[in-house]
Every structure is written in structure tokens, then in C-alpha cells.
């Protein structure tokens, strides 16, 4: 799956001259936490809600509410935005976008095409994809296995499940306890927990960690 399949487009954006006050109001109105900054059609920065809140006067300030609003209305986003920006393209694999977010400790990535902003992909989008991959909103039996890192293990597991009439609706692989194994989580329908347990137990080397 690629970024273009799950990105938000068109994107709510601002210019470098947008005031901090206006940017905060735009975020609150649209329930978003980051805004790409565009100048003459090109992406030049990004600003997050945290960036804007750091720019606001401390609660200990002697300024009145009216004075604080005035200060924020005169402070341009260019003074607090992050630049240059880490970006992805529409054809970037979603797992690469997720890796970039995790490695750089950021919550969103503007999507660009020839330097122009065409979308944005955020941590919320990644969470939704993760839920979809594991069928979090679907009913069924969920089983987690510790599987040896050997060729043909997944094929053996799915074959054993199919023989009992089970229908796999999701399957996810994760790191195991060490490099010799993997943790596999499967959600299924059309099979009881007891039948599933019996089917998987027939596959040599597989350990059931959880079933519910």
C-alpha cells in the first residue's frame, strides 16, 4: 500500500506570514495538530500545535488576555515553523512513511510532487491502517503464536486452519523473543477457539501465546 492511498488531500495549509493566533484557531476549528507552510506554491515549512503553544506567553506572564492575543496576532508562523521539512511522495510505501515518523519522532509527513504539496499522512492514518491490518473492528477469534523462523511455517499454519474450516480475516507478523522466531497474530471467523487451538497445535514447533 502506498501513501497516496491513505493521505489526506487537499490539505489545509498556511503561509509564512500567517499569524500564530490565526494558525492556532485554524487547527482548533479543523481538529488538526499540524499545518504545512506554503509560499508561492512550494512547501517551505511545517508548524505543529506544540510549536505554536511554545510561542505563546507563559501563564506567569503579566500580560492581559487582550495583550497576549495582540502579541500572537503579530507573530508570524515563519518565526516558529520547522524548516526544511521531512517529506514523502505519493508513491512512498506506507511502511517507509511510518519508519520516517518513528525514526524522526514526528507525527506527520507532507506529501509532495515536484516540490508542491499534494497531501499529508499522519500518525493517526498509520494507527487506522494498523487497526485495519489486525481487523480490530471485526468480530472473530484472535490467536497469537510464537512461530519458528523457518521456511514454510506460515503455509503449514494456514493449511491446518483451512482444514478445520477457518477463515483468516487478518494476519500480522512481529518480532519474536529472539531472531529464531516470530510472533504471529491471526484473526479468524467460522471456527471455534477449541477447534482453532487443536488445528494450530498440530503444527510442529508452534507455541500458542494467547487465544480469545
C-alpha positions as CSV (number, residue, x, y, z in Angstrom):
1,X,0.0,0.0,0.0
2,X,1.3,3.5,-0.9
3,X,0.9,6.9,0.8
4,X,-1.4,8.2,-2.0
5,X,-4.0,5.6,-1.0
6,X,-4.4,6.9,2.6
7,X,-3.1,10.5,2.6
8,X,-5.4,13.5,3.3
9,X,-5.9,15.7,0.2
10,X,-6.5,18.5,-0.3
11,X,-4.5,19.9,2.7
12,X,-5.3,22.8,5.0
13,X,-2.3,25.0,4.7
14,X,-1.0,28.4,5.7
15,X,1.7,30.9,4.5
16,X,4.8,32.0,6.4
17,X,3.1,35.3,7.2
18,X,0.1,33.7,8.8
19,X,0.0,34.7,12.5
20,X,0.4,32.3,15.3
21,X,-3.0,33.3,16.5
22,X,-4.7,32.5,13.2
23,X,-2.8,29.2,12.9
24,X,-4.0,28.1,16.3
25,X,-7.6,29.0,15.5
26,X,-7.4,27.1,12.2
27,X,-6.1,24.0,14.0
28,X,-8.8,24.1,16.6
29,X,-11.6,24.7,14.0
30,X,-10.5,21.7,11.9
31,X,-9.3,19.5,14.8
32,X,-5.8,19.0,13.4
33,X,-2.4,19.3,15.0
34,X,-0.1,20.4,12.2
35,X,-0.2,22.8,9.3
36,X,2.1,22.7,6.2
37,X,3.5,26.2,5.3
38,X,3.5,27.1,1.6
39,X,4.9,30.0,-0.2
40,X,4.4,30.7,-3.9
41,X,3.1,27.1,-4.3
42,X,6.1,25.4,-2.7
43,X,6.3,23.8,0.7
44,X,8.7,25.8,2.9
45,X,7.9,24.5,6.4
46,X,5.6,22.9,8.8
47,X,4.2,24.0,12.1
48,X,2.7,21.9,14.9
49,X,0.3,22.7,17.7
50,X,3.2,22.3,20.1
51,X,5.3,24.8,18.2
52,X,2.5,27.3,18.4
53,X,1.9,26.7,22.1
54,X,5.6,27.1,22.9
55,X,5.3,30.5,21.2
56,X,2.5,31.7,23.5
57,X,3.4,33.7,26.6
58,X,3.8,31.7,29.9
59,X,0.9,31.5,32.3
60,X,3.0,33.5,34.7
61,X,3.1,36.5,32.3
62,X,1.9,39.9,33.4
63,X,0.2,40.4,30.0
64,X,-3.5,40.6,29.9
65,X,-5.6,38.3,27.6
66,X,-6.0,41.1,25.1
67,X,-2.3,41.9,25.1
68,X,-1.4,38.2,24.6
69,X,-3.8,37.9,21.7
70,X,-2.3,41.1,20.2
71,X,1.3,39.6,20.5
72,X,0.2,36.3,18.9
73,X,-1.6,38.1,16.1
74,X,1.6,39.9,15.2
75,X,3.9,36.9,15.4
76,X,4.3,35.2,12.0
77,X,4.5,31.5,11.7
78,X,7.8,31.8,9.9
79,X,9.4,32.5,13.3
80,X,8.3,29.2,14.8
81,X,7.9,26.7,11.9
82,X,10.3,23.8,11.2
83,X,12.3,24.0,8.0
84,X,13.5,22.2,6.0
85,X,10.7,19.6,6.1
86,X,10.9,15.8,6.0
87,X,8.6,14.8,3.2
88,X,7.4,11.8,1.2
89,X,6.0,11.3,-2.2
90,X,2.6,9.8,-3.3
91,X,4.4,6.5,-4.2
92,X,6.2,6.1,-0.9
93,X,5.3,2.8,0.7
94,X,3.3,3.3,3.9
95,X,5.7,1.3,6.0
96,X,8.5,3.7,4.9
97,X,6.4,6.7,5.9
98,X,5.8,5.1,9.3
99,X,9.6,4.4,9.7
100,X,10.4,8.0,8.9
101,X,7.9,9.2,11.5
102,X,9.2,6.8,14.2
103,X,12.9,7.5,13.4
104,X,12.5,11.2,13.4
105,X,9.9,11.4,16.3
106,X,7.4,13.3,14.2
107,X,3.7,12.9,13.8
108,X,3.1,13.8,10.2
109,X,4.7,14.0,6.8
110,X,3.7,16.4,4.0
111,X,3.3,14.6,0.6
112,X,4.9,16.4,-2.3
113,X,5.0,16.2,-6.0
114,X,7.8,18.2,-7.7
115,X,8.1,20.3,-4.6
116,X,4.4,21.1,-4.5
117,X,2.2,20.0,-1.6
118,X,-0.4,17.4,-2.6
119,X,-1.3,15.8,0.7
120,X,-0.4,14.8,4.2
121,X,0.0,11.5,6.0
122,X,-0.1,11.4,9.8
123,X,0.3,9.1,12.7
124,X,-3.5,8.9,13.0
125,X,-3.6,7.5,9.5
126,X,-0.9,4.9,10.4
127,X,-2.9,3.9,13.5
128,X,-6.0,3.3,11.4
129,X,-4.1,1.2,9.0
130,X,-2.6,-0.9,11.8
131,X,-6.2,-1.4,13.2
132,X,-7.4,-2.4,9.8
133,X,-4.4,-4.9,9.3
134,X,-5.3,-6.6,12.5
135,X,-9.1,-6.4,11.9
136,X,-9.6,-4.5,15.2
137,X,-13.2,-3.6,14.4
138,X,-14.2,-7.1,13.2
139,X,-15.6,-9.9,15.2
140,X,-13.8,-13.2,15.3
141,X,-11.3,-15.4,17.2
142,X,-7.9,-13.9,17.8
143,X,-4.8,-16.1,18.3
144,X,-1.2,-15.1,18.9
145,X,1.5,-17.7,18.1
146,X,5.3,-17.9,18.6
147,X,6.5,-19.4,15.3
148,X,10.0,-20.7,14.5
149,X,11.8,-18.7,11.8
150,X,11.7,-21.5,9.2
151,X,10.6,-21.6,5.6
152,X,7.0,-22.9,5.1
153,X,5.8,-22.3,8.7
154,X,3.0,-19.8,7.8
155,X,1.9,-22.1,5.0
156,X,1.6,-25.0,7.4
157,X,-0.4,-22.9,9.9
158,X,-2.8,-21.6,7.3
159,X,-3.3,-25.0,5.8
160,X,-4.1,-26.5,9.2
161,X,-6.6,-23.7,9.9
162,X,-8.2,-24.1,6.5
163,X,-8.6,-27.9,7.1
164,X,-10.8,-27.0,10.0
165,X,-12.9,-24.5,8.0
166,X,-11.4,-21.4,9.5
167,X,-11.5,-18.2,7.5
168,X,-8.5,-15.8,8.1
169,X,-9.5,-12.1,8.1
170,X,-6.2,-10.7,9.2
171,X,-2.6,-11.8,9.8
172,X,0.3,-9.8,11.2
173,X,3.9,-10.8,11.9
174,X,6.1,-9.2,14.5
175,X,9.5,-9.7,16.1
176,X,9.6,-12.7,18.4
177,X,11.5,-13.4,21.6
178,X,14.8,-13.6,19.6
179,X,16.0,-13.9,16.0
180,X,15.0,-17.6,15.8
181,X,11.2,-16.9,16.0
182,X,8.4,-14.5,15.2
183,X,5.2,-13.6,16.9
184,X,2.2,-14.1,14.6
185,X,-1.3,-12.7,15.3
186,X,-4.3,-14.0,13.3
187,X,-8.0,-13.2,13.5
188,X,-10.4,-15.7,12.1
189,X,-14.1,-16.4,11.6
190,X,-16.0,-19.6,11.0
191,X,-14.0,-21.6,13.6
192,X,-14.3,-22.0,17.4
193,X,-11.5,-21.3,19.8
194,X,-11.2,-25.0,20.7
195,X,-11.0,-26.1,17.0
196,X,-8.5,-23.4,16.3
197,X,-6.4,-24.4,19.2
198,X,-6.4,-28.0,18.1
199,X,-5.6,-27.2,14.5
200,X,-2.6,-25.0,15.3
201,X,-1.3,-27.5,17.9
202,X,-0.8,-29.9,15.0
203,X,1.9,-27.7,13.5
204,X,5.3,-28.7,14.9
205,X,7.2,-26.0,16.8
206,X,4.4,-23.5,17.1
207,X,3.5,-22.2,20.6
208,X,0.2,-20.6,21.4
209,X,0.7,-17.4,23.4
210,X,-2.9,-16.2,23.5
211,X,-6.3,-17.1,22.2
212,X,-9.5,-15.2,22.8
